[in-house]
Amino acid sequence: MKKLVLLALLISGAIISNMAQANRSEILKGLENSQQTNQNLVNTATLKSASRLFEDKNDLTSVIFIIPADSVVTVLGSDSTYLNVIYQGAEGYIYKRDAIINKAPVVITKPVQPSQQVQETQPEETSQISRFTYLENKYGSNMAARLIAGKIWKGMNSDMVNDSWGTAQKINRVISGNVIQEEWIYNNTWLYFENNILVDWGPVKR
């Protein structure tokens, strides 16, 4: 009789142990899934006022550039004073007081890569049309037409210049107080910016 009781106890112990292990593995799977989901969720913040983007929060002279008010930045982390953010591909720190964290996180999905065959057969006109559509959505029809034509004008921001002329071969930057001065060098032309606004340009002296 004692043997039967012991056997019953051993069997029930084994069953409970197996159930606990199964529960643990289910919990772990759940955690992994939620972690993967969280990796696809990114918090963003909107700037209440213009804010300097510091490369190093412990060095207030390490200003990369000034982010305009109402800009949206991707938030990587935060502490009591600063937010660690990404804006226009540049990572750095801004004052927490200058931004409001957006409540709904953005879901990042991997872009679907078009097949090689489609790319090979795609005519150049189609890519021009899609570029115009992109610029039209960003700036409106009139501005898009000027940018497609490679026009520049005083008062345009650095983003527009990039969309019109592409990336500069060289950028010289000087920071003086709240003013960031930049000289963008292209093949035969220099462009002068103050706080991301184009103010002047001229021919490069050889």
C-alpha positions in Angstrom: 0.0 0.0 0.0 2.8 2.4 0.9 4.5 1.6 -2.4 1.3 2.6 -4.3 1.0 5.8 -2.4 4.7 6.7 -3.1 4.2 5.8 -6.7 1.1 8.0 -7.0 3.0 10.9 -5.3 6.0 10.5 -7.7 3.7 10.4 -10.8 1.7 13.5 -9.6 5.0 15.3 -8.9 6.3 14.5 -12.4 3.0 15.8 -13.9 3.1 19.1 -11.9 6.8 19.6 -12.9 6.0 19.0 -16.6 3.1 21.5 -16.4 5.3 24.1 -14.7 8.0 23.7 -17.4 5.3 24.0 -20.1 4.0 27.2 -18.4 7.5 28.6 -18.2 8.2 28.0 -21.9 4.8 29.6 -22.8 5.7 32.6 -20.6 9.2 32.9 -22.3 7.6 32.6 -25.8 5.2 35.4 -24.8 8.0 37.6 -23.6 10.0 37.0 -26.8 7.0 37.9 -28.9 6.3 41.0 -27.0 9.9 42.0 -27.2 9.9 41.6 -30.9 6.7 43.7 -31.1 8.3 46.4 -28.9 11.3 46.5 -31.1 9.0 47.5 -34.0 7.5 50.3 -31.9 9.3 53.6 -31.9 8.5 56.6 -29.7 8.5 60.1 -31.3 8.4 63.6 -29.9 7.4 67.0 -31.3 9.4 70.0 -30.5 7.6 72.9 -28.7 10.4 75.3 -29.6 13.6 75.2 -31.6 16.2 73.1 -29.8 20.0 72.5 -30.2 21.0 68.9 -31.0 24.1 68.1 -29.0 26.5 65.4 -30.0 27.5 65.0 -26.4 25.1 66.0 -23.5 28.1 66.7 -21.3 29.7 69.1 -23.8 27.3 72.0 -24.6 29.7 73.2 -27.4 29.1 70.0 -29.4 26.0 71.4 -31.2 25.3 69.5 -34.5 22.6 71.9 -35.6 19.4 73.5 -34.4 16.2 71.5 -34.9 13.2 73.9 -35.8 10.1 74.0 -33.7 7.3 71.6 -34.6 9.8 69.1 -35.9 9.2 65.4 -35.1 12.2 63.4 -33.7 12.6 59.7 -33.0 13.3 59.1 -29.3 15.9 56.5 -28.4 16.1 57.2 -24.6 15.9 59.8 -21.9 17.1 60.9 -18.5 15.9 63.7 -16.2 17.2 66.5 -18.4 17.8 65.2 -22.0 16.2 63.1 -24.7 18.4 60.9 -26.8 17.0 61.5 -30.3 17.5 61.0 -34.1 16.6 63.8 -36.5 17.4 63.7 -40.2 19.8 60.9 -39.7 21.8 62.6 -37.0 21.8 61.2 -33.4 22.2 63.4 -30.4 20.6 65.0 -27.3 18.0 67.7 -26.9 16.6 69.3 -23.8 13.6 67.4 -22.5 11.7 70.6 -21.8 11.8 71.6 -25.5 9.7 68.5 -26.6 6.5 66.7 -26.0 6.5 62.9 -26.3 3.8 61.7 -28.7 1.4 59.3 -27.1 1.0 56.9 -30.0 4.2 55.1 -30.9 5.1 54.7 -34.5 5.2 51.2 -35.9 8.3 50.6 -38.1 7.8 48.1 -40.9 10.5 46.8 -43.1 10.2 48.3 -46.6 9.3 45.7 -49.3 12.2 45.5 -51.7 11.1 45.5 -55.4 12.3 42.5 -57.4 15.4 42.9 -59.5 13.4 42.3 -62.7 11.0 45.2 -62.0 14.0 47.5 -61.3 15.7 46.5 -64.6 12.6 47.1 -66.7 11.6 50.3 -64.9 12.1 53.3 -67.3 13.9 56.4 -66.1 10.7 58.5 -66.6 8.9 56.5 -63.9 11.6 57.3 -61.3 11.3 61.0 -62.3 7.5 60.9 -61.8 7.8 59.1 -58.4 10.4 61.7 -57.4 8.1 64.5 -58.4 5.2 62.9 -56.5 7.5 62.6 -53.4 8.5 66.3 -53.6 4.9 67.4 -54.4 3.6 65.6 -51.2 6.4 67.2 -49.2 6.3 70.8 -50.6 3.4 71.2 -53.0 3.2 71.3 -56.8 4.9 74.7 -57.5 7.8 74.1 -55.2 8.2 70.5 -56.5 8.5 71.8 -60.1 11.2 74.2 -59.0 13.2 71.6 -57.1 13.0 69.0 -60.0 14.4 71.8 -62.3 17.3 72.2 -59.8 16.5 75.7 -58.8 17.7 77.4 -55.6 16.6 80.6 -53.9 17.3 82.7 -50.8 15.1 81.6 -47.9 14.9 77.9 -48.7 16.0 75.5 -46.0 18.8 73.0 -46.2 16.3 70.1 -46.7 15.1 71.8 -49.9 18.6 72.4 -51.2 19.4 68.7 -50.6 16.2 67.8 -52.6 17.2 70.2 -55.4 21.0 69.8 -55.7 21.7 66.6 -53.7 24.4 66.2 -51.0 27.2 68.8 -51.0 30.8 67.7 -51.6 32.0 69.5 -48.5 30.3 71.3 -45.6 32.2 73.9 -43.4 30.3 74.7 -40.1 30.9 77.5 -37.6 28.8 77.9 -34.4 28.6 81.3 -32.8 26.2 81.6 -29.9 22.7 80.6 -31.2 23.8 81.0 -34.9 25.0 78.1 -36.9 26.8 79.2 -40.1 27.4 76.6 -42.8 29.2 76.8 -46.2 28.2 74.0 -48.6 30.6 73.4 -51.5 29.4 71.9 -54.8 31.4 71.6 -58.0 31.7 75.3 -58.9 29.4 76.9 -56.4 29.4 77.7 -52.6 26.2 78.1 -50.7 26.0 80.0 -47.4 23.4 79.0 -44.7 22.5 80.6 -41.4 20.5 78.3 -39.0 19.6 76.0 -42.0 18.3 78.9 -44.2 20.1 79.7 -47.5 21.2 83.3 -47.4 23.8 83.6 -50.2 25.8 81.8 -52.8 28.6 82.4 -55.4 31.2 80.8 -57.6 34.1 78.8 -56.1 37.4 80.5 -56.6 40.0 78.1 -57.9 
